[in-house]
Every structure is written in C-alpha cells, then in structure tokens.
Amino acid sequence: MSRENSWKDAQASPKLMAQRSWDKLTAQQTIGQLSPQRKAKHAAAKFTFNSADANNDAELERCEFATAVRMMLAAGGMAHLDDEIDAFALDREFAHADTNNDGTLDLDEFAIWCVHPRPTCAAHRH
C-alpha cells in the first residue's frame, strides 16, 4: 500500500488517523488534493494556528492550543461555549491532536485536528 493510499484510508478512519503521525511531504501532498471546502478549512486552521502561536516557534503548546480553541469558538459565533469547555476536555483534545506525542502541535497536526472533528468535540467546532 502506498503512503498516499495509507493517508486516504486514515482520513476515513479516525482510529487509524490517531495511530499515525504524518511527515511534512505527505501532509503537503494531501493538502493539495483537498476539496475547495477542505482547503478553506485548512487555510482557516493555518490562520488560527499562526494567530495563537504567541512565541512564534511554529508549534502550539497546550496554553496556545486553548487560545486557538477560544478563537475558533468566537469565529463560529459560539464564544458563549468557552465557559463550558473545561481543562480536561482541552487536555483530551490536545492529546488527540498531538499524533507524534511530542507535547506540542505543529501546523499539520492542528490542521488535521480542525478538518477531522471527533464526535466528542464536533459540537464545539465549526
């Protein structure tokens, strides 16, 4: 099975996706193959990522991830839900997004998390 087919299979399976971390080349190739709607979501994820990356190190730490989630809620007209999201939920979502388990999120990990919502958090994401 090629890497490209493997990635497409993972897109269809959140469980498989959670088990893999993606290299930059594969991520960039996949972004180029996204539908216009998914490309727009990726662009929004990139804007949010860069805006939340307070120290400009191209990685989101847990506190920066919380900022990004709050930004997404506000942009989606759901700022009132900010008080309903507890630290445990943020930690769980951060751990899910951190596919390479290095304690930070790079843009690809964050974008994948944004574009492929999980059922437990989909109600809070746009």
Backbone as CSV, one residue per row, in Angstrom:
resi,resn,N_x,N_y,N_z,CA_x,CA_y,CA_z,C_x,C_y,C_z
1,MET,0.842,-1.173,0.000,0.000,0.000,0.000,0.892,1.242,0.000
2,SER,0.608,2.178,-0.885,1.417,3.395,-0.945,1.101,4.299,0.238
3,ARG,1.998,5.237,0.496,1.776,6.211,1.573,0.536,7.033,1.325
4,GLU,0.310,7.397,0.044,-0.853,8.205,-0.300,-2.145,7.438,0.000
5,ASN,-2.208,6.177,-0.394,-3.389,5.369,-0.093,-3.551,5.170,1.404
6,SER,-2.445,4.995,2.093,-2.482,4.842,3.539,-3.085,6.082,4.187
7,TRP,-2.692,7.268,3.705,-3.218,8.521,4.258,-4.700,8.644,3.961
8,LYS,-5.122,8.288,2.748,-6.541,8.365,2.393,-7.355,7.411,3.261
9,ASP,-6.838,6.224,3.516,-7.518,5.280,4.394,-7.638,5.855,5.800
10,ALA,-6.584,6.508,6.258,-6.601,7.086,7.599,-7.601,8.228,7.705
11,GLN,-7.757,8.998,6.624,-8.737,10.073,6.646,-10.133,9.517,6.897
12,ALA,-10.404,8.357,6.385,-11.721,7.741,6.544,-11.869,7.050,7.895
13,SER,-10.785,6.862,8.612,-10.819,6.152,9.889,-10.134,6.970,10.983
14,PRO,-10.904,7.652,11.833,-10.292,8.430,12.916,-9.394,7.593,13.819
15,LYS,-9.753,6.318,14.033,-8.928,5.460,14.883,-7.546,5.252,14.263
16,LEU,-7.516,4.964,12.965,-6.243,4.791,12.280,-5.470,6.104,12.255
17,MET,-6.176,7.199,12.044,-5.527,8.501,11.985,-4.837,8.831,13.308
18,ALA,-5.461,8.468,14.408,-4.875,8.738,15.716,-3.606,7.939,15.956
19,GLN,-3.431,6.845,15.237,-2.268,5.990,15.434,-1.055,6.424,14.627
20,ARG,-1.244,7.374,13.697,-0.158,7.751,12.796,0.286,9.182,13.031
21,SER,1.520,9.461,12.793,1.969,10.837,12.669,2.435,10.991,11.227
22,TRP,2.271,12.167,10.684,2.483,12.364,9.253,3.713,13.210,9.006
23,ASP,4.477,12.831,8.004,5.618,13.645,7.648,5.140,14.841,6.823
24,LYS,5.993,15.849,6.739,5.625,17.105,6.072,5.287,16.903,4.601
25,LEU,6.028,16.090,3.881,5.777,15.886,2.458,4.398,15.283,2.234
26,THR,4.063,14.257,2.981,2.753,13.634,2.848,1.656,14.631,3.171
27,ALA,1.834,15.411,4.219,0.833,16.408,4.594,0.650,17.434,3.477
28,GLN,1.736,17.923,2.917,1.642,18.921,1.853,0.989,18.343,0.600
29,GLN,1.310,17.108,0.252,0.686,16.481,-0.909,-0.816,16.332,-0.693
30,THR,-1.197,15.976,0.496,-2.608,15.773,0.798,-3.361,17.093,0.765
31,ILE,-2.771,18.143,1.284,-3.411,19.458,1.260,-3.722,19.852,-0.173
32,GLY,-2.804,19.560,-1.091,-3.020,19.880,-2.498,-4.170,19.114,-3.115
33,GLN,-4.550,17.986,-2.519,-5.628,17.154,-3.061,-6.971,17.410,-2.385
34,LEU,-7.027,18.310,-1.427,-8.265,18.564,-0.711,-9.292,19.276,-1.584
35,SER,-10.553,19.067,-1.262,-11.636,19.780,-1.947,-11.534,21.268,-1.602
36,PRO,-12.166,22.139,-2.385,-12.132,23.575,-2.066,-12.619,23.883,-0.649
37,GLN,-13.642,23.174,-0.183,-14.150,23.402,1.164,-13.103,23.015,2.206
38,ARG,-12.456,21.877,2.009,-11.416,21.449,2.959,-10.192,22.362,2.890
39,LYS,-9.867,22.864,1.674,-8.752,23.808,1.569,-9.065,25.080,2.344
40,ALA,-10.307,25.534,2.298,-10.709,26.723,3.054,-10.588,26.453,4.555
41,LYS,-10.983,25.256,4.990,-10.845,24.900,6.403,-9.377,24.852,6.805
42,HIS,-8.535,24.322,5.904,-7.104,24.274,6.206,-6.534,25.689,6.306
43,ALA,-6.949,26.576,5.403,-6.484,27.967,5.457,-6.923,28.631,6.755
44,ALA,-8.152,28.368,7.183,-8.633,28.921,8.455,-7.835,28.342,9.627
45,ALA,-7.523,27.046,9.561,-6.720,26.426,10.613,-5.328,27.053,10.662
46,LYS,-4.745,27.307,9.495,-3.410,27.928,9.447,-3.440,29.333,10.037
47,PHE,-4.473,30.108,9.703,-4.601,31.458,10.258,-4.739,31.388,11.780
48,THR,-5.598,30.492,12.252,-5.804,30.354,13.696,-4.519,29.903,14.381
49,PHE,-3.842,28.928,13.784,-2.581,28.427,14.338,-1.569,29.565,14.480
50,ASN,-1.365,30.315,13.408,-0.381,31.399,13.445,-0.771,32.495,14.423
51,SER,-2.070,32.755,14.542,-2.531,33.781,15.484,-2.362,33.334,16.935
52,ALA,-2.541,32.057,17.203,-2.436,31.541,18.571,-1.000,31.235,18.983
53,ASP,-0.086,31.127,18.033,1.318,30.795,18.315,2.019,32.035,18.882
54,ALA,1.812,32.279,20.173,2.269,33.510,20.821,3.780,33.716,20.750
55,ASN,4.555,32.643,20.851,6.011,32.787,20.834,6.620,32.545,19.458
56,ASN,5.776,32.388,18.442,6.217,32.239,17.050,7.266,31.147,16.839
57,ASP,7.059,30.012,17.513,8.007,28.907,17.350,7.479,27.817,16.416
58,ALA,6.374,28.103,15.726,5.757,27.168,14.771,5.229,25.908,15.446
59,GLU,4.929,25.996,16.733,4.329,24.903,17.484,3.339,25.506,18.473
60,LEU,2.266,24.768,18.744,1.327,25.200,19.768,1.545,24.361,21.019
61,GLU,1.835,25.039,22.118,1.847,24.370,23.410,0.397,24.290,23.885
62,ARG,0.161,23.619,24.981,-1.196,23.410,25.488,-1.933,24.736,25.702
63,CYS,-1.280,25.740,26.296,-1.956,27.021,26.551,-2.273,27.748,25.236
64,GLU,-1.409,27.624,24.238,-1.672,28.230,22.935,-2.812,27.495,22.223
65,PHE,-2.895,26.187,22.415,-3.995,25.412,21.867,-5.322,25.903,22.455
66,ALA,-5.348,26.157,23.750,-6.563,26.678,24.392,-6.963,28.013,23.771
67,THR,-5.987,28.855,23.487,-6.261,30.137,22.818,-6.859,29.900,21.442
68,ALA,-6.295,28.945,20.703,-6.803,28.638,19.360,-8.245,28.149,19.416
69,VAL,-8.560,27.300,20.385,-9.930,26.795,20.526,-10.875,27.959,20.820
70,ARG,-10.470,28.861,21.708,-11.309,30.030,22.023,-11.503,30.916,20.794
71,MET,-10.461,31.066,20.002,-10.568,31.860,18.768,-11.568,31.214,17.813
72,MET,-11.509,29.891,17.693,-12.418,29.189,16.788,-13.855,29.302,17.279
73,LEU,-14.056,29.214,18.585,-15.407,29.378,19.128,-15.944,30.776,18.830
74,ALA,-15.113,31.786,19.043,-15.541,33.159,18.786,-15.844,33.370,17.302
75,ALA,-14.996,32.838,16.439,-15.201,32.994,14.989,-16.471,32.298,14.527
76,GLY,-16.847,31.241,15.196,-18.048,30.492,14.837,-19.299,30.994,15.537
77,GLY,-19.183,32.122,16.242,-20.333,32.665,16.943,-20.720,31.847,18.162
78,MET,-19.765,31.103,18.714,-20.061,30.238,19.858,-19.208,30.590,21.072
79,ALA,-18.838,31.865,21.211,-17.987,32.280,22.327,-18.606,31.938,23.677
80,HIS,-19.928,31.882,23.744,-20.610,31.547,24.999,-20.269,30.130,25.483
81,LEU,-19.794,29.271,24.606,-19.428,27.909,24.987,-18.063,27.844,25.668
82,ASP,-17.313,28.943,25.613,-15.974,28.976,26.201,-16.005,28.552,27.665
83,ASP,-17.004,29.007,28.401,-17.099,28.657,29.825,-17.433,27.193,30.046
84,GLU,-18.006,26.535,29.039,-18.394,25.138,29.184,-17.253,24.160,28.888
85,ILE,-16.179,24.650,28.307,-15.054,23.772,27.973,-14.080,23.777,29.141
86,ASP,-13.936,22.637,29.766,-13.052,22.557,30.924,-11.647,22.125,30.506
87,ALA,-10.744,22.201,31.458,-9.339,21.861,31.190,-9.198,20.398,30.771
88,PHE,-10.016,19.518,31.332,-9.936,18.104,30.977,-10.264,17.908,29.497
89,ALA,-11.317,18.575,29.013,-11.699,18.451,27.600,-10.592,18.993,26.705
90,LEU,-9.995,20.118,27.085,-8.893,20.677,26.289,-7.695,19.731,26.283
91,ASP,-7.387,19.160,27.436,-6.269,18.210,27.514,-6.525,16.993,26.624
92,ARG,-7.747,16.484,26.666,-8.105,15.316,25.852,-7.976,15.630,24.364
93,GLU,-8.480,16.782,23.936,-8.403,17.165,22.523,-6.955,17.432,22.106
94,PHE,-6.185,18.067,22.989,-4.776,18.320,22.691,-4.043,16.994,22.502
95,ALA,-4.277,16.044,23.396,-3.622,14.732,23.288,-4.030,14.026,22.001
96,HIS,-5.290,14.156,21.618,-5.753,13.542,20.372,-5.056,14.173,19.163
97,ALA,-4.898,15.480,19.189,-4.283,16.187,18.059,-2.777,15.936,17.972
98,ASP,-2.133,15.695,19.109,-0.679,15.502,19.158,-0.320,14.082,18.725
99,THR,-0.394,13.835,17.421,-0.231,12.473,16.905,1.179,11.917,17.072
100,ASN,2.174,12.779,17.188,3.530,12.254,17.377,3.961,12.285,18.843
101,ASN,3.043,12.678,19.720,3.262,12.650,21.178,4.510,13.396,21.635
102,ASP,4.776,14.560,21.006,5.929,15.345,21.439,5.558,16.484,22.385
103,GLY,4.283,16.599,22.745,3.855,17.616,23.702,3.534,18.963,23.085
104,THR,3.661,19.066,21.762,3.291,20.290,21.056,2.583,19.893,19.760
105,LEU,1.891,20.866,19.164,1.235,20.624,17.877,1.917,21.445,16.806
106,ASP,2.288,20.803,15.712,2.749,21.572,14.562,1.514,21.904,13.720
107,LEU,1.702,22.681,12.676,0.573,23.113,11.863,-0.183,21.929,11.270
108,ASP,0.533,20.917,10.802,-0.135,19.763,10.196,-1.020,19.030,11.207
109,GLU,-0.520,18.826,12.412,-1.324,18.161,13.435,-2.570,18.992,13.769
110,PHE,-2.386,20.291,13.919,-3.504,21.169,14.247,-4.529,21.192,13.116
111,ALA,-4.054,21.291,11.875,-4.965,21.340,10.727,-5.755,20.039,10.597
112,ILE,-5.103,18.912,10.797,-5.800,17.628,10.741,-6.863,17.583,11.835
113,TRP,-6.523,18.029,13.027,-7.494,18.072,14.127,-8.688,18.963,13.766
114,CYS,-8.422,20.090,13.142,-9.503,21.015,12.769,-10.386,20.450,11.655
115,VAL,-9.782,19.841,10.657,-10.512,19.379,9.480,-11.262,18.079,9.761
116,HIS,-10.790,17.279,10.703,-11.411,15.983,11.016,-11.904,15.992,12.459
117,PRO,-13.058,16.619,12.702,-13.541,16.701,14.084,-13.922,15.337,14.644
118,ARG,-13.730,15.209,15.932,-14.147,14.000,16.641,-15.562,14.210,17.147
119,PRO,-16.334,13.152,17.280,-17.709,13.298,17.763,-17.810,13.997,19.114
120,THR,-16.825,13.791,20.001,-16.900,14.386,21.331,-16.701,15.884,21.328
121,CYS,-16.092,16.404,20.284,-15.827,17.836,20.256,-16.474,18.509,19.050
122,ALA,-17.083,17.760,18.171,-17.634,18.325,16.935,-18.692,19.372,17.222
123,ALA,-19.425,19.231,18.280,-20.462,20.215,18.588,-19.855,21.560,18.940
124,HIS,-18.597,21.563,19.346,-17.941,22.803,19.738,-17.074,23.401,18.646
125,ARG,-16.986,22.707,17.502,-16.126,23.170,16.417,-16.936,23.464,15.178
126,HIS,-16.461,24.376,14.376,-17.138,24.728,13.130,-16.352,24.209,11.973
